[in-house]
Amino acid sequence: MGIKDLVKSMRDGQDSGLKPLQISPEALEQVGQYIAEHASEGELGFRVETVPSAIGFTVKVGFEVLEGEALRPEFSQPVIVSEQDWDRLQGYSIDVREGRFVTFTNVSVHATDTPNPESRKFVLNRDLMTSGSATFTQSSTEDTPMLPKMLLELDGVQMVFLIQNFCTITREAGKPWEELQPAVGKVLQAYFAHGGAALEPEAVDAAHYGPIETKIVEILESTIRPAVQRDGGDIAFAGFQDGQVQLYMLGSCVGCPSSVATLKMGVENLLKDSIPEVREVVAIS
C-alpha cells in the first residue's frame, strides 16, 4: 500500500475514553458494612488517595473520621477523593476480592505487525508522549525515563520508539515474538497501573524554515508522517540543501526492507510532484 493510499484511511490510534474512578457495588457494600460496624468510632468515610512511587504512584484506600471533607457525590457511600487524585485516577476501578479492596486499570495494549519483521507496534488507550517522539536504545543513559528503561531491560529488546499513543519495539535478531510480545504488554500495563505518566519530549530550539523547507515540513506533517506512523514508524525532517531533502527514519522504518521503496517511490515522488525545487530524498543517520 502506497503513501497516498495509506492517508485515505484513519490512523489506528484510539480515543482513550477514560472513565472517572469506578467503585464496584460489592466494594461500596463492604464500605457501608465497615462504617456501620464501626459507628462508635464516629462518622467515618472511605478515603482513596495516591501515594508517590518510583514510577508514579500507588493507590491507597482506608477509613478515617470525617472532619468536614467534601464527599464525592458519585457514590452511595461517603467516599473522599481529592480533586487532584480524582483527575489522576481516571481509568481506575476499585473492587473487593476475598474481603480486601483491590484496584484495577483499564489499560489496553494491542500489538500489530509492521512491514519490518524485526519491529512490532503496540497501541494503547493511553498517551505515551505528551508531544513529539523519542527513541531509546540499549546504550541509553542513566537519565533514560522509567518506561523505556523497563522495556529495554526485557531480554531481546533492542530499541524503543515512543510517539502519541503507541510504541514500536525492535527486537534482537532471533528473539521470538511469542515470548517478547506478552512481556512488552505486561510492562506497558504495569507502568500505567502504577501511575506512570506520558513522557515529556526534550526541549529543542524552534526551527526557522525558509519557504521551501516550510512546504516540505507541511507535506510531511499532513500526509507522509501519519501514513508512516500507521506502520509503527516515523519520518523527521533533517534539512534541505541543493535540491536534496534529508530525513531521519525512525521506529519500524529503521532497518526495514521496504523503507527504501517507501522513501523513493512514496516520499520522494510526492515531494517532487508538489515542490519543483526538490530533486531527491535521502535518509541520514
ABEGO torsion letter per residue (X at the ends): XBAAAAAABBBABBBAGBBBBBBBAAAAAAAAAAAAAAAAAEBBBBBBBBBBBAABBBBBBEBBBBAGBBBBAABABBBBBBAAAAAAABGBBBBBBGGBBBBBBBBBBBBBBBABAABBBBBBABBABABEBBBBBAABBAABBAAAAAAAABBGBABBBBBEABBBBBBBBGBBAAAAAAAAAAAAAAAAAAGBBBBBBBBBBBBBBBAAAAAAAAAAAAAAAAAAAAAGBBBBBAEBBGGBBBBBBBEAABGBAAAAAAAAAAAAAAAAAABAABABBBBBX
